[in-house]
């Protein structure tokens, strides 16, 4: 009897202790933040690091949101790693008037945080008079995508301005399509054009942009400096590039897919995910797109033993020390065959699950959502030609580094090993020059199209024999200009041969209006020729593509004082 009574009393004591712990935890929760929140003097010290730093072109969109009368939307700063997201959050906080800064909180989300923790803290912040909340790494919350509407539907209408940012930027794309549909202002950071890269980092070399452009880290060419192996330069070598692709892109996609509607967005990719092969598949598809790009550059115009443009350019180089018939002396057929083997994705046999067409389509869709790739704007200039897929990468450093690694692997081919060192170096440099030349075409085409907007069409125009590297068409005024793009500082008449081809001009003007200019964009000084072709510096052309140009007609855009 006494034993039973003692057990009952012990049980009652345990219940009292349990209730007391619950009450203590509840009181503690009411008086403590559950996420990593910084305010006041601590926050002021954090943002000091951005004083005096240049601002991204898109930075103004954050301020416009913060000081608008819009209390129906959140603001999401969206982009791949190392494109300035957290810096812009700190800059926005640093620019605040004192009275607004006192009402501002910065939250650094941890992987253990959930939306329940965040809403608890937002309630406390609101009760304490905070009205501006910057939430960094918000996509680390595994329930963010499926509960993001809490920010826009509850706290913003209460009078709070909420700016979100996160490493897994694809998560914002999913959230925008679902929970935050029509309730989010997106600020994209992935695309960093040459003119902005130059302004932010003080770099005026298009070649440096080709090699390292895409992230806001200066390029580093001292590959023997062991202190730089921590990834300070994203695209310093093939290993750092693969690491960036793995962490900034592949894990981004995989994490966002896994956190969205319990993985429902995996679609055809679920089997790859279950087999642990999704990251590898994304990597292979990115590499394959780059491989195809390099292959198209290096094997373009291969026929009857010619190593394409490289062989011809080497043979007719104006510099006697560079002029050579090297590529007519080697076994071109063997080189081509081995090159294609080198550029192939050779680990297909190691895959448990083969990559099918649906996998490629869906992964490309997500890469486009990340602003990493876009379809090249292109037109065919005459009947019978079929459009060709051509993918442009918005991060040139990533493309060039992989291309460089592939060319270097080509140099290990037994055919090349047998050549003298001077010949090997000449071939390697000329092949990389061809890659830089094609990438310069891509950069100018992409940046011009993005800068000029909807009132202009900007595209590559392909004919049965040759092409215009770029056409700018002013749809309103029905006028156009045609371009050749050359990675060279030499003015050579042959560079403009397509621009002087009357047949190509006659095929172009009926569709795209009166021709007002023929231009060669290159790396030399501005000059005009007797043939009516104007040579303009490509770097200056890219720098003079601000939005103010959009308000003028094409003839003014192409005037000498602009380009």
C-alpha positions in Angstrom: 0.0 0.0 0.0 2.8 2.5 1.0 4.8 1.4 -2.1 1.8 2.2 -4.4 1.3 5.6 -2.6 5.0 6.5 -2.9 4.9 5.7 -6.6 1.9 7.8 -7.1 3.6 10.7 -5.2 6.7 10.3 -7.3 4.6 10.4 -10.5 2.9 13.6 -9.3 6.3 15.1 -8.5 7.6 14.3 -12.0 4.5 15.8 -13.6 4.9 19.0 -11.5 8.6 19.2 -12.5 7.6 18.6 -16.2 5.0 21.4 -16.1 7.5 23.7 -14.3 10.1 23.0 -17.1 7.5 23.8 -19.8 6.6 27.0 -18.0 10.3 28.0 -17.6 10.9 27.2 -21.3 7.9 29.3 -22.3 9.1 32.2 -20.2 12.6 31.8 -21.5 11.3 31.8 -25.1 9.4 34.9 -24.6 12.5 36.7 -23.4 15.1 35.4 -25.9 15.5 35.3 -29.6 15.7 31.8 -31.1 17.6 32.7 -34.3 20.9 34.6 -34.7 19.8 38.2 -34.6 22.0 41.3 -34.5 20.8 44.9 -33.8 22.1 48.2 -32.5 25.8 48.6 -31.9 26.7 45.0 -32.8 25.0 45.5 -36.2 26.7 48.9 -36.7 30.1 47.3 -36.2 29.2 44.5 -38.7 28.3 46.8 -41.5 31.4 49.0 -41.1 33.2 46.6 -43.5 31.2 47.8 -46.5 31.9 51.5 -46.0 33.4 53.0 -49.1 32.7 49.9 -51.2 31.2 50.3 -54.8 27.6 49.2 -55.2 26.1 46.7 -57.6 24.0 48.2 -60.4 20.9 46.5 -59.0 21.5 47.8 -55.5 19.0 50.7 -56.0 16.2 48.2 -56.1 16.6 47.3 -52.5 16.3 51.0 -51.4 13.4 51.5 -53.6 11.6 48.6 -51.9 12.5 49.7 -48.4 11.2 53.2 -48.7 8.2 52.6 -50.9 4.5 52.4 -49.6 4.4 48.8 -50.7 3.3 46.6 -47.8 2.3 43.6 -49.8 5.7 42.3 -51.0 9.0 41.0 -49.5 12.3 41.7 -51.3 14.5 38.7 -52.3 18.2 39.2 -53.2 18.7 36.2 -55.5 21.9 34.9 -57.1 24.8 32.4 -57.0 27.6 32.6 -54.5 30.1 35.4 -54.5 27.9 37.8 -56.5 27.5 40.4 -53.7 24.2 39.4 -51.9 25.3 39.8 -48.3 27.4 42.9 -49.1 24.3 44.6 -50.6 22.3 43.8 -47.5 25.0 45.4 -45.3 25.2 48.4 -47.7 21.5 48.9 -47.5 21.6 48.8 -43.7 24.7 51.1 -43.6 22.9 53.7 -45.7 19.9 53.9 -43.4 19.1 57.1 -41.5 19.7 56.8 -37.8 16.0 56.6 -36.9 15.5 53.7 -39.4 18.7 51.9 -38.3 17.4 51.8 -34.8 14.4 49.9 -36.0 16.5 47.4 -38.1 17.5 43.8 -37.4 19.8 41.5 -39.3 19.3 37.7 -39.0 21.8 35.1 -40.0 19.9 31.8 -40.4 21.5 28.6 -39.3 20.8 25.2 -40.7 19.1 24.2 -37.5 16.5 27.0 -37.7 13.0 26.5 -38.8 10.2 28.9 -39.8 8.7 28.4 -36.3 11.8 29.9 -34.8 11.8 32.8 -37.3 8.1 33.7 -36.8 8.6 33.7 -33.0 11.5 36.2 -33.4 9.6 38.3 -35.9 6.8 38.6 -33.3 9.2 39.7 -30.7 11.0 42.1 -33.1 7.6 43.7 -34.0 6.6 44.1 -30.4 9.9 45.9 -29.7 9.4 48.4 -32.5 11.6 46.8 -35.2 10.2 47.5 -38.7 13.2 46.6 -41.1 14.4 42.9 -41.0 17.1 41.5 -43.2 17.2 37.7 -43.2 20.4 36.2 -44.7 20.8 32.6 -45.7 17.0 32.1 -45.3 17.0 29.1 -47.7 19.0 27.1 -45.1 15.6 26.7 -43.3 14.4 23.4 -44.7 10.7 24.6 -44.6 11.4 28.0 -46.2 10.1 27.2 -49.6 6.8 25.7 -48.4 6.1 28.4 -45.8 7.6 31.6 -47.3 4.2 33.2 -47.6 4.2 33.8 -43.8 6.6 36.7 -44.5 4.5 38.4 -47.1 1.0 37.5 -45.8 1.5 38.2 -42.1 4.4 40.4 -41.2 4.7 42.7 -44.2 1.0 43.9 -43.9 1.8 44.6 -40.2 4.2 47.3 -41.4 7.5 45.4 -41.6 9.9 45.5 -44.6 11.6 42.2 -45.0 14.6 41.6 -47.2 15.6 38.0 -47.8 18.8 36.5 -49.2 20.1 33.0 -49.4 22.8 30.7 -50.8 20.4 28.3 -52.4 18.9 30.9 -54.7 16.9 28.4 -56.7 14.7 28.2 -53.6 13.5 31.7 -54.3 12.5 30.7 -57.8 10.4 27.9 -56.4 9.0 30.2 -53.7 8.2 32.9 -56.3 6.2 30.3 -58.3 4.3 29.1 -55.2 4.2 30.6 -51.7 5.4 34.1 -52.8 3.6 34.2 -56.0 3.0 37.9 -56.9 4.3 38.9 -53.5 8.0 39.2 -54.0 10.4 41.8 -55.5 13.3 39.9 -57.0 16.8 41.4 -57.2 19.0 39.2 -59.4 22.8 39.2 -58.8 24.2 36.3 -60.8 24.8 38.3 -64.1 27.7 40.7 -63.7 28.4 42.5 -67.0 31.8 43.7 -68.0 31.1 47.3 -67.4 30.0 46.6 -63.9 32.8 44.1 -63.2 35.3 46.8 -64.4 33.8 49.5 -62.2 33.6 47.3 -59.1 37.0 45.8 -59.3 38.9 48.5 -61.1 39.8 46.1 -64.0 39.9 47.3 -67.6 41.0 44.1 -69.4 38.4 42.1 -71.3 40.8 39.2 -71.1 40.8 39.2 -67.3 37.0 39.3 -67.4 37.0 36.3 -69.8 39.2 34.4 -67.4 37.7 35.3 -64.1 34.4 37.1 -64.7 31.2 35.9 -62.9 32.1 36.4 -59.3 33.2 39.5 -57.4 36.6 38.1 -56.6 39.7 39.4 -58.5 41.4 36.9 -60.7 44.6 35.3 -59.6 47.2 33.9 -61.9 49.9 32.9 -59.4 48.9 29.2 -59.3 51.9 28.3 -57.1 50.7 30.6 -54.3 49.5 28.0 -51.8 47.8 30.7 -49.7 45.3 31.1 -52.5 44.0 27.5 -52.5 41.2 28.5 -50.1 39.1 29.5 -53.1 39.7 33.3 -53.0 39.5 33.2 -56.8 36.6 31.0 -58.0 38.0 30.3 -61.4 41.8 30.2 -60.8 42.1 26.6 -62.0 40.1 23.6 -63.0 39.8 22.3 -59.4 38.5 25.6 -58.0 36.0 25.8 -60.9 34.7 22.3 -60.2 34.4 23.2 -56.5 32.4 26.3 -57.3 30.1 24.4 -59.6 29.6 21.7 -57.0 28.9 24.1 -54.1 27.3 27.1 -55.8 25.3 25.3 -58.4 24.9 21.6 -57.9 24.2 21.7 -54.2 22.0 24.7 -54.7 19.8 22.8 -57.1 19.7 19.6 -55.0 19.0 21.4 -51.7 16.2 23.5 -53.2 14.6 20.5 -54.9 14.8 18.4 -51.7 13.2 21.2 -49.6 10.3 22.1 -52.0 7.0 20.3 -51.4 8.7 17.3 -50.0 10.7 16.8 -53.2 7.8 17.0 -55.6 9.8 19.3 -58.0 12.3 16.5 -58.7 10.0 15.1 -61.5 12.3 12.9 -63.7 15.3 13.8 -61.5 14.1 11.8 -58.5 15.7 8.5 -59.6 19.0 10.3 -59.9 18.5 11.9 -56.5 17.7 8.5 -54.8 20.8 7.0 -56.4 22.9 9.8 -55.1 23.8 10.8 -58.7 22.0 14.1 -59.1 24.9 16.3 -58.3 27.1 14.3 -60.6 24.5 14.5 -63.4 24.3 18.3 -63.1 28.1 18.5 -63.2 28.2 16.3 -66.3 25.6 18.4 -68.1 27.4 21.7 -67.3 30.7 20.2 -68.5 29.0 18.7 -71.6 27.7 22.1 -72.6 31.2 23.6 -72.2 32.8 20.6 -74.0 30.5 21.1 -76.9 31.3 24.8 -77.0 35.1 24.0 -77.0 34.6 21.3 -79.6 32.7 23.7 -81.9 35.5 26.3 -81.5 38.4 24.0 -82.1 36.9 21.8 -84.9 35.0 24.6 -86.7 35.6 24.3 -90.5 37.5 21.0 -90.2 37.7 19.6 -93.7 40.3 17.9 -96.0 43.1 18.0 -93.4 42.7 21.6 -92.3 42.7 22.4 -88.6 40.0 25.0 -89.1 40.5 28.6 -88.6 43.5 28.0 -86.3 45.6 26.4 -89.1 44.7 29.1 -91.5 45.4 31.9 -89.1 48.7 30.5 -88.1 49.8 30.1 -91.7 48.9 33.7 -92.7 49.9 35.5 -89.4 51.6 38.8 -90.2 54.2 38.3 -87.6 57.0 36.1 -89.2 57.8 34.6 -85.8 54.3 33.4 -85.3 53.6 32.4 -88.9 53.8 28.6 -89.2 52.4 25.6 -91.0 52.5 23.5 -87.8 48.9 22.3 -88.1 49.5 21.2 -91.7 52.4 19.0 -90.6 50.7 17.0 -87.9 48.2 14.2 -88.4 45.0 16.3 -88.4 42.6 13.4 -88.7 44.2 11.7 -85.6 44.2 15.0 -83.7 40.5 15.5 -84.4 39.6 12.0 -83.4 41.6 12.2 -80.2 40.3 15.7 -79.4 36.7 14.5 -79.7 37.6 11.6 -77.4 39.1 14.0 -74.8 36.1 16.2 -74.9 33.7 13.4 -74.4 32.1 12.7 -71.0 33.9 9.5 -70.3 32.4 8.4 -67.0 29.1 7.3 -68.4 29.9 3.6 -67.7 30.2 4.5 -64.0 26.6 5.7 -63.8 24.0 3.5 -62.3 21.3 5.4 -64.0 21.8 6.8 -67.5 21.1 10.5 -68.2 18.0 10.7 -70.5 16.7 13.6 -72.5 14.2 14.5 -69.7 17.0 14.9 -67.2 18.8 17.2 -69.5 15.7 19.4 -70.1 14.9 19.7 -66.4 18.5 20.5 -65.3 18.8 23.1 -68.1 15.5 24.6 -66.8 17.0 25.0 -63.3 20.3 26.4 -64.7 18.3 29.0 -66.5 16.3 29.8 -63.3 19.7 30.4 -61.6 20.6 32.9 -64.4 23.6 30.8 -65.2 22.7 30.0 -68.8 20.5 31.6 -71.5 19.8 30.6 -75.1 21.9 32.5 -77.6 19.7 35.0 -79.6 20.1 33.8 -83.2 18.4 34.0 -86.6 18.9 32.2 -89.9 19.6 34.6 -92.8 18.1 32.4 -95.6 15.6 29.6 -96.2 16.6 26.0 -95.6 18.9 26.6 -92.6 17.9 25.0 -89.4 18.3 26.9 -86.1 21.0 25.5 -83.8 21.0 25.4 -80.0 23.7 27.6 -78.6 24.0 28.1 -74.9 25.6 31.3 -73.4 27.1 31.2 -69.9 26.6 34.3 -67.8 29.8 33.5 -65.8 32.6 33.6 -68.4 35.3 32.6 -66.0 33.7 29.2 -65.4 33.5 28.5 -69.1 37.0 29.7 -69.9 38.6 27.8 -67.1 37.1 24.5 -68.2 38.0 25.3 -71.8 41.6 26.0 -70.7 41.7 22.7 -68.9 40.5 20.8 -71.9 43.0 22.5 -74.2 45.7 21.6 -71.8 44.6 18.0 -71.7 44.7 18.1 -75.5 48.4 19.1 -75.2 49.1 15.8 -73.5 47.9 13.9 -76.6 50.7 11.7 -78.0 50.6 13.5 -81.3 51.4 16.8 -79.6 53.9 15.3 -77.2 56.1 14.4 -80.2 56.3 18.1 -81.3 58.9 20.5 -80.3 58.1 22.6 -77.2 57.9 25.9 -79.3 55.4 24.3 -81.6 53.3 22.9 -78.8 53.2 26.3 -77.1 52.2 28.0 -80.3 49.4 25.6 -80.9 48.1 25.8 -77.4 48.1 29.6 -77.3 46.4 29.8 -80.7 43.7 27.3 -79.6 43.1 29.4 -76.4 43.0 32.5 -78.6 40.3 31.0 -80.7 38.4 30.2 -77.4 38.8 33.8 -76.2 37.6 35.0 -79.5 34.4 33.0 -79.5 33.8 34.0 -75.8 34.2 37.7 -76.7 31.5 37.2 -79.3 29.2 35.6 -76.6 29.9 38.4 -74.1 29.1 41.2 -76.5 26.0 39.5 -77.8 24.7 38.7 -74.3 25.5 42.1 -72.8 24.2 44.1 -75.7 20.9 42.2 -75.7 20.4 42.6 -72.0 21.3 46.3 -72.0 19.1 47.4 -74.9 15.9 45.7 -73.8 12.6 45.1 -75.5 12.7 47.9 -78.1 15.7 46.3 -79.9 16.4 42.8 -81.2 20.0 41.7 -80.8 21.1 38.4 -82.4 23.6 36.4 -84.4 22.5 36.0 -88.1 23.7 32.9 -89.8 23.9 32.2 -93.5 24.8 29.2 -95.6 28.3 30.6 -95.8 29.4 32.7 -92.9 27.5 34.8 -90.4 27.1 38.3 -88.9 28.4 37.9 -85.3 25.8 40.4 -84.2 22.9 42.4 -85.6 21.2 45.2 -83.7 17.7 45.9 -85.0 15.8 49.0 -83.9 12.2 47.7 -84.2 10.6 51.1 -83.7 12.6 52.9 -86.4 13.1 49.9 -88.7 16.9 50.4 -88.9 19.8 48.0 -88.2 23.6 47.7 -87.9 25.8 44.6 -88.5 28.9 43.6 -86.6 32.0 41.4 -86.8 33.7 40.7 -83.4 37.4 40.0 -83.3 39.7 39.2 -80.4 42.5 41.1 -82.0 44.1 44.6 -81.8 45.0 44.5 -85.5 42.9 46.0 -88.3 42.9 43.5 -91.2 40.7 43.9 -94.2 39.6 40.3 -94.2 38.0 40.8 -90.8 35.2 42.8 -92.6 34.6 40.4 -95.5 31.1 39.4 -94.4 30.2 43.0 -93.7 31.1 43.9 -97.3 29.2 40.9 -98.8 26.3 42.5 -100.8 24.4 39.2 -100.9 24.3 39.0 -97.1 23.2 42.6 -96.9 20.4 42.0 -99.4 19.2 39.1 -97.4 19.3 41.2 -94.2 17.7 44.6 -95.0 14.3 43.4 -96.2 13.7 41.8 -92.8 15.5 44.2 -90.5 15.3 47.6 -92.1 17.7 50.1 -93.5 21.3 49.5 -92.8 22.9 52.4 -90.9 26.3 50.9 -90.0 28.9 48.2 -90.5 31.2 47.7 -87.5 34.1 45.6 -86.4 34.4 45.4 -82.7 38.0 44.6 -81.7 40.7 45.4 -79.2 42.4 48.2 -81.1 41.8 51.9 -81.5 38.7 53.5 -83.1 39.1 54.1 -86.8 37.1 54.4 -90.0 38.0 52.8 -93.3 37.5 53.8 -96.9 35.2 50.8 -97.3 32.7 52.4 -94.9 33.4 49.9 -92.1 34.0 51.5 -88.7 36.4 49.8 -86.3 35.5 50.3 -82.6 37.1 49.2 -79.4 35.1 46.3 -77.9 35.9 47.2 -74.3 34.7 50.8 -74.7 31.6 49.5 -76.6 30.7 47.3 -73.6 31.3 50.1 -71.1 29.0 52.4 -73.0 25.9 50.3 -72.7 24.1 52.1 -69.8 20.4 52.3 -69.7 20.4 56.0 -70.9 21.3 54.7 -74.3 17.9 52.9 -74.6 16.2 56.3 -74.9 17.9 57.2 -78.1 17.6 55.7 -81.6 20.1 53.3 -83.1 21.8 56.0 -85.2 22.7 57.9 -82.0 23.6 54.7 -80.2 26.1 53.9 -82.9 27.6 57.4 -83.2 31.3 57.9 -82.6 30.9 59.6 -79.3 29.1 56.6 -78.0 31.2 53.7 -79.2 
